[in-house]
Amino acid sequence: MKRYLAAMALLLGTIVVAVAILATQIGLDHNAGWGLRRTALLFFGILIVALAIYFQFRYIPSEIQIC
C-alpha cells in the first residue's frame, strides 16, 4: 500500500511539474513569463516528486542490496 501511495505521489508530482512548465502552451497562463505562483507550483511539484522517490526506496527490505 505504501508503494502504491508513493507511485501515486510520483504521478501527481510529475503532472504538477508538467502543468507549471507547459502552462502557456495548454492555455492556463497567458503570460509567458514565470511569476511567483508558477515558480512555486514548479517547486511544489519537484518537492512531491523528490519525496515520492525517497519513500519509494525507503521501504525496500534490508536484505535487498542495490549496487
trRosetta pair geometry for C-beta under 8 A, 3 or more apart (Angstrom, degrees):
i j d omega theta_ij theta_ji phi_ij phi_ji
1 4 5.5 -52 -152 32 34 116
1 5 6.6 32 152 -17 66 103
2 5 5.7 -52 -150 36 35 110
2 6 6.4 35 151 -18 65 105
2 55 7.0 -122 168 164 101 108
2 59 5.6 106 101 -35 138 170
3 6 5.5 -51 -146 38 36 113
3 7 6.3 38 153 -21 66 104
3 56 6.6 75 -135 -133 75 68
3 59 6.8 -129 -64 74 86 133
4 7 5.7 -53 -148 35 30 111
4 8 6.4 30 152 -17 64 105
5 8 5.6 -52 -146 37 33 111
5 9 6.3 35 153 -20 65 105
5 55 7.8 -51 96 125 96 141
6 9 5.6 -52 -146 37 32 112
6 10 6.4 38 151 -23 64 103
6 52 5.0 136 -169 -160 71 73
6 53 7.9 136 -179 -66 111 16
6 55 4.5 -156 -102 99 119 104
6 56 4.3 167 147 -74 143 74
7 10 5.5 -49 -149 33 33 115
7 11 6.6 34 152 -17 63 103
7 52 7.5 125 -81 -173 15 118
7 56 7.2 94 -63 -103 63 113
8 11 5.7 -52 -150 37 34 112
8 12 6.3 35 151 -18 66 106
9 12 5.5 -52 -144 39 33 113
9 13 6.1 34 156 -19 66 106
9 48 5.8 -144 177 180 89 92
9 49 8.0 176 135 -92 83 31
9 51 6.7 -74 150 94 141 96
9 52 3.8 -173 100 -92 105 113
9 55 7.5 43 53 52 147 132
10 13 5.9 -53 -144 38 28 110
10 14 6.4 29 155 -20 62 108
10 48 7.9 174 -97 136 28 87
10 49 6.1 70 -135 -130 63 65
10 52 3.9 -178 -65 137 73 149
10 53 6.8 95 -100 -57 111 66
10 56 7.0 26 -51 -53 131 135
11 14 5.8 -56 -148 36 29 112
11 15 6.5 29 154 -18 64 106
12 15 5.8 -56 -151 36 31 111
12 16 6.4 31 153 -19 66 106
12 48 6.0 -88 99 159 96 146
13 16 5.6 -53 -146 35 33 112
13 17 6.4 32 155 -17 66 104
13 45 5.1 130 -166 -168 66 64
13 46 7.3 119 -175 -85 112 10
13 47 7.6 -144 -128 74 121 47
13 48 3.2 -169 -91 99 107 105
13 49 3.7 -176 131 -55 142 70
13 50 8.0 -166 -163 7 160 52
13 51 7.9 166 -70 46 147 86
13 52 5.8 -146 4 0 139 134
14 17 5.8 -52 -147 37 31 110
14 18 6.3 31 153 -18 64 108
14 45 7.4 127 -76 -176 10 109
14 49 6.3 94 -60 -92 65 115
15 18 5.6 -56 -146 38 31 112
15 19 6.3 33 155 -21 66 105
15 45 7.8 -140 76 -131 46 119
16 19 5.8 -52 -146 35 30 111
16 20 6.5 31 154 -19 63 105
16 41 6.3 -145 178 176 94 85
16 42 8.0 170 137 -106 87 29
16 44 6.3 -87 157 100 145 93
16 45 3.3 -167 102 -96 105 106
16 48 6.3 78 36 34 142 142
17 20 5.8 -55 -150 35 31 111
17 21 6.3 21 156 -12 66 109
17 42 6.2 68 -129 -139 66 65
17 45 3.7 177 -57 135 69 141
17 46 6.3 91 -92 -60 117 65
17 49 6.7 0 -30 -31 135 135
18 21 5.9 -60 -144 42 30 105
18 22 5.7 -9 170 15 69 117
18 45 8.0 -168 8 -163 51 156
19 22 6.6 -71 -126 57 21 85
19 23 6.1 55 164 -76 61 82
19 26 7.5 -71 -132 46 65 146
19 28 6.9 20 -171 19 91 164
19 41 6.9 -84 95 157 101 133
19 45 7.7 174 45 -75 90 146
20 23 6.2 -18 -150 -33 22 112
20 38 5.7 136 -153 -171 84 74
20 39 7.9 112 -166 -93 125 17
20 41 4.3 177 -92 106 112 106
20 42 3.9 176 144 -71 157 76
20 45 5.9 -143 -1 4 132 142
21 42 7.0 92 -55 -105 73 111
22 25 4.7 -59 -166 48 82 113
22 26 5.3 63 133 -13 100 107
23 26 6.5 -68 -139 47 23 95
23 28 4.4 -82 -157 70 81 110
23 29 4.0 37 137 11 116 115
23 38 6.1 -112 17 -125 157 119
24 27 7.9 42 177 -67 27 23
24 28 7.7 -78 -60 54 22 71
24 29 5.4 -57 -75 78 61 92
24 30 7.5 101 -129 -125 76 15
24 31 7.6 -101 -97 84 105 32
24 32 5.2 47 -110 -108 155 64
27 30 7.9 15 -156 -75 53 71
29 32 8.0 141 117 -81 104 26
29 38 6.5 16 -82 -82 164 131
31 35 6.9 56 91 -32 136 114
34 38 5.2 -128 -151 89 66 123
34 39 5.4 84 163 -60 106 93
35 38 5.1 91 52 15 73 102
35 39 6.9 -136 97 -3 36 94
36 39 5.9 -61 -147 40 27 110
36 40 6.2 27 155 -19 65 109
37 40 5.6 -54 -145 38 31 112
37 41 6.3 35 153 -23 64 104
38 41 5.5 -48 -147 32 33 115
38 42 6.6 36 152 -18 62 102
39 42 5.7 -51 -151 35 33 112
39 43 6.4 33 151 -17 65 105
40 43 5.6 -53 -145 38 34 112
40 44 6.1 36 154 -21 66 107
41 44 5.7 -53 -144 37 29 113
41 45 6.4 31 155 -19 63 106
42 45 5.8 -56 -150 36 30 112
42 46 6.4 28 154 -16 65 106
43 46 5.8 -55 -148 38 31 110
43 47 6.3 34 152 -21 64 107
44 47 5.6 -53 -148 35 30 115
44 48 6.5 33 153 -20 64 103
45 48 5.7 -51 -148 33 33 111
45 49 6.5 31 154 -16 65 105
46 49 5.7 -53 -148 38 33 112
46 50 6.2 33 154 -19 66 107
47 50 5.8 -54 -144 37 30 110
47 51 6.3 26 158 -14 64 108
48 51 6.0 -58 -146 40 28 107
48 52 6.2 30 155 -21 64 109
49 52 5.7 -56 -146 36 29 112
49 53 6.4 27 156 -17 64 105
50 53 5.9 -55 -149 37 30 109
50 54 6.3 33 152 -21 64 107
51 54 5.4 -52 -146 36 34 115
51 55 6.2 23 160 -10 67 107
52 55 6.1 -60 -144 44 28 102
52 56 6.1 38 153 -30 64 107
53 56 5.4 -50 -145 29 31 118
53 57 6.7 7 164 0 63 107
54 57 6.7 -77 -157 46 24 91
54 58 5.9 33 153 -39 66 113
55 58 5.2 -44 -131 23 36 121
55 59 7.0 21 177 -10 63 104
56 59 7.7 -89 -179 34 18 93
57 60 5.7 -21 -162 -13 55 118
60 64 5.6 -96 169 72 105 121
60 66 7.4 14 136 -29 166 115
61 64 5.4 86 71 8 83 98
